[in-house]
Amino acid sequence: MSHEIDLKNSAVRTDLAIELTTNHTQIEDNGIKITNIKLDENEAEKIGKKKGNYITIEFADITDYENKDKVKTVFMKELKKMLESLRIKDTDLCLIIGLGNEKSTPDSLGPLVISKTLVTNHLYLYGNLEEGFRRVCAIAPGVMGETGIETSDLIKEVTNTIKPNFIIVVDALASSSVERVNKTIQISDSGISPGSGIGNKRKEISKDILGIPVIAIGVPTVVDAASIVNDTINYMYSHFAYQKDNYNRPKNKLTFNVNYLKYSNKAKIKLEDKEKLLGIIGSLNEDETKSLIYEVLTPIGYNLMVTPKEEDFIIDKLSELISEGINNALHKNI
C-alpha cells in the first residue's frame, strides 16, 4: 500500500489504562477479571497517563441482582485495598465528587452516584457520628459548559474551604473497545482529567493540584465510531475463521447463532484469508486499520461517540452498584 499511515496522528479515545499497556497482572474472582497496573513515570509518559496504580474490574453483566452483587463485592474489596494503600484512616473526612452532565444519559454516572451516596458531614456538625461511620460530604459540580467555571478550579475552592483528607471522584469514561462499554470499572490513585477520553480535556483533578490523595472511579459508557468499525472488522475475521473451520461439520449445520468469539483461539484467520476478504485493507495490522478508519471518519465529523440504546437502564444499575460499593467501603457499619 503506497499510502503511509502516521499512527501519531491517531488519537486513541480511551480513559482506560488497560487499553494502553500490556504491563499488568491479572487474577479472577468469582468469574470477574481484576487487572492491576502500576505505571512508573517513564511508562506513564509513553501512553499519556499519569503515574500511579490502576485497577480494572471486568464483568459480563450487572442487569440482574446476583451478578450485580458479585461485582459490587469485588469493587468494594478493591476500593478498600486502595484506601489502605493510601493510608486513609477511618476518621479521615472524605469529599466525593460526581463529575458529568446529569442531562446527558451516558455522562450522568457521577451525579447519579452522588444522589445515592450516604452523606454524613452535616450530622457531624450537630454532634459526633455513631461508631463505624465516617464524615462524608459530596458535590456534583456540573460541567464547564453549564457553569462557565473550570471544574478543577471549583473543586480546589471547595477543598480549601472544607479541608477533606482525601477525595473520591466518579466519572463516565470512554473506551476504545465495544466489549468494555458498561462492563468495566477502573479505580485509580492518579486522579482524573475530565473529558480526556472524548478529546475535550480539562484541568486535571489530582493530588498534584489539590495536595491530598485523589481516587478516581470510572466506567466507560461510550465508544467512538472508529473503534466500532475496527472491532466489527475483527469480529468479521473471527466469524470467517470459525465458519471455515466448522462449516463441514454436520452438527454445526443444525446450530444457529453460534457465539464464534468463544472459538477465536481455536480458529485464527490467516493473512491470505484477510486479504481475500478485504483486499488491501486486509493486509493492514490492527493499529494501521484503526488509524485508517480514524483518518476517514474524523475530517468529515463522523467519528461519533456512541452509547448503547439501553444506556438509561444500565447507567442506573451502575450508579447503584458504585454508590453502594463506596458507602460500604467508607462506613464500616453498613
N, C-alpha and C positions, 0 to 999 in steps of 0.2 A: 504494500500500500504506500503510495507516494506521499500522502498527507501525514506529516509528523504531528503527533498529539502531545501537547505540553501539559503534563499532569499537574504542574504547579498552578495552572490557571483554573483547575477544577476544585472548587470549594466543597469539601466534604461536609454535608449538612448533618451533623450529629453532635449531640452533647454527651454521648456515651464513650467512656474511656475504653471499654471492651471492644469497640469497633475500630479503634485506632492503634491498638497494640496487641501483640500475642504473648507478651511477657507477663504471664499471670499463673496463678494456681487455682484449681477448680475442684470443688467437692460437691456431693449430692446429699440432700437432706429431705427424706420423705418425697422423693421424686422432683424436688426443686433444686435447680442448679445455683450454686453460690460461687462466684468468681472473685478472688482477691487480687487487686493490682496495686503495687506500690511503685509510684513514679518518683525517680530522683530528678534532680534539676535538669540533667542532660536529656534524659528521655522525654521529660515533660515538655521541654522546649521543642524537640523534634516533632511532636504530634500536636503542638499548640494547646496543651493543657497546663494547669498549674501542678506543681509537685505536691504529692500527698498520697493518701490511701483512698482507693475507690473499691467499694463493694457492690457487685452486681448480682441481683437476685432475679433469676429467670423462671417463669412458670407458664403453664399451659392455659389456665382458665381460672377466673375468680367469680364467675356468674352464679355459682351455686355455693351454699353455705359451707359445705365440707372443704372444698378446695380453698375458698377464701380464708377459712380459719387456719388451714395449714400454712398458707403464705403469710398470714398475719403473725403466726408464731415464729416463723423464720425471720421475718422482718424485725420483729420486736427483739429477738435474740441478737441479731446483728447490730441493731441500733444500740442496745445495751453494751455490747462489746466496744463500739465506737466511743460511747460515753466514758467507759472505763479507761480506754487507751488515752483519752484526753484528760484523764484525772478529774473528771467532773464530780463534785461532791453532791450528796443528797440535799444539802442545804443551799446549793447554788441557785440563783434566780435565772430562769430561762425566758428568753423572748422568742416566740415563734412568729415567723413572717410567712404569709401566704402570698407569693408573687403571682401576677397574672391578671387577666381581664375576666371578671365574672360574667360578662355579657357574651363572651365567646366560648362556646362549649369546650373545645379542646384545650383552651388556655385557662379554664376556670378551676383547675385542680387546687391551686394554692388557696384562693378564697373559700372554696368549699371545705377544705381541711380545717381552716381557721374556724368556720362556723360550727364544726363538730368537735373542737378541741376543748378539753377541760381547763378553763382559766381560773386561777385561784388567788392571784395577787391582790385583787380588790378585797377578798376576805381577810387576807393577812393584815391589811391596813386597819381593820377593826379588831384585831386580836390574833393570837397565834393559831396556825393551822393545826389540824389533827396530825398525829404522828403518821408518817407514811405518805404524806402529800407535800409536794414542793411548791414553791412560789412560781407561778407561770403567768405570763401575760402574752397577748397576741395582737397582731395587727395585719390587715390586708391593705397595703398602701396604694393599690391600683397600678395603673401603667402611666408612663410619661405622656402618652397621647391624651390622657384624660386630665392629669394633674398639672402638666407642664413643668414638673419637677423631676430631676434625676432620682430614681428610686433609691440608689445608693446614698445620695445626699440626705434624703428624707430619713432613711434608716439610721444614718450616722447621728442626726439630731435627736432622734428618739432614744438611741443608745446612750448618748451623752446625758440625756435627762433621766432616764430610768436606771441606767447603770447595771444592766444584766451581767451575769458572769459568763454566759455563753448564749449563742443564737442557733436556732434551727430554722433553715429556710426551705420552704416547699415550693416546687415549681413544676410546670409541664415542660417536657423536653422534646427534642427532635431526634429521630433515629435515621440511620441510613439503611435500615433493613425492615421490610414489611413484617417479618416474623417477630420482631421485638416490640412492635407498637402495642401498647396496653398490656404487655406481658413481661415487663421488666421494671425493676425498681433499682435505682442507683443511689447509694449512700456514700458521701464523700466528706472528708475533713478539709478540703481545699477551697471551700466557698463556691460561688457561682457568678457567672456573668450573664445576667438576664438577656434573652433574645439571641444569644450567640449561635444557637443551632439553626435559626431561620435567617441568619445574615443581618440581624438587627441588634448588634452587640451594644450593650450599655455598660456603664461603670460597674466594676465587679463589687461583690459583697463578700468580703473575706477577712481573715484575721489581720492581713497586711493593712487593710483600710480601717477596720474597726477596733483592732487591738485586743480582741477576745476570740476564743475559738468559735468557728462557724461551721456547722454541719449542714450540708446540702442534701436534700432528699428530692428525687425527681422521677417521673415516669414519662417515657416517650409516648406522646399522644398523636404525633403527626409524622409523616414521612414525605419526602419530596418526590415529584413525578419521575425524575431521572432514576431514582432508586427503585421505584416500582417497575419501570420499564426494564431496568437491568436485572432485577430479581425475576421478572417474567421470562426473560431470555434464558436465565439459568434454570428455571422450572421447565422450560421447553426442552432444554438439553436433557434434564433428568427424566422427563416423560418419554422422550425419544429413546434414551438408553434402556429404560425399563421395557418399553414396547418391543424393542429389538431383541432383548434377551428372553422375553416371556411370551411373545406373540404366538409361537407354535406349540405352546404347552396347552393341552386340551382343557385342563381345569380353569385356565385363565380366560378362555373364550366364554365361560359362563359367569364370569365375575365382572361387575360394573363398579365404576367409581373407586378404583383401587388407589390408595394413597401411595403413589410411586416414590414420594420423598423418603419413606421408610426403607426403600430398597436402594437408595442412592449410593451407598457404599459398595453394594454388590454390582451395580450397573453403571460403570463410569463411561462417559461418552469419549470417543477418540477425536483427535483433531480433524481427521479427514471427514468424520461424520458431521462435525460442527460446520466445516466448510461446505459440505454438501447441502446442509440445511440453510445456512445464511450467507454463503459466499464469502466475500471479503470480510464482512463483519464477524463471521465465524472464526476467522484466523486471528482475531484480537484476543488478548488476555482480558481478565475481568476488569482491571483498572482502566485499560485502554477503551473497553466497551462503554464503561460508565462515563468516562471522560468525554467520549464522542457524543453520547446522549445528552450530557450536560451542555456541550458546545452547541448542539442543535436546538435544545429547548430554551436555554437561558436568554439569548438575544431577542427572541420573539415573545418573551414573557410567559411562556407556558410551563416553566419548571415550578408548577404549583405545589403548595404544601397541602397534603391530603390527609383526611382523618376518616375512620370507618363510619358507616351510616348509623350504627347503634351507639355512637360515642356518648350521647347523653345518658344512656343507661349505665354504660361501663364506667364513666367518669364518676358517677355517684357511688358505685361499688368501690372504686379505687380510693375515693376520698374517705369513705367509711373505714376501709382497711388501714390506711395510713394514719388517720386521726386516732383510731383505736390503738394502733401499734405505738404511736407517740405517747398517748395517755398512759398506757401500761408500762412503757419504758421509763417515764418520768415519775410516776407515782407508784410507790411500792404497794399501796393498799387497794389498788384497783384490781 
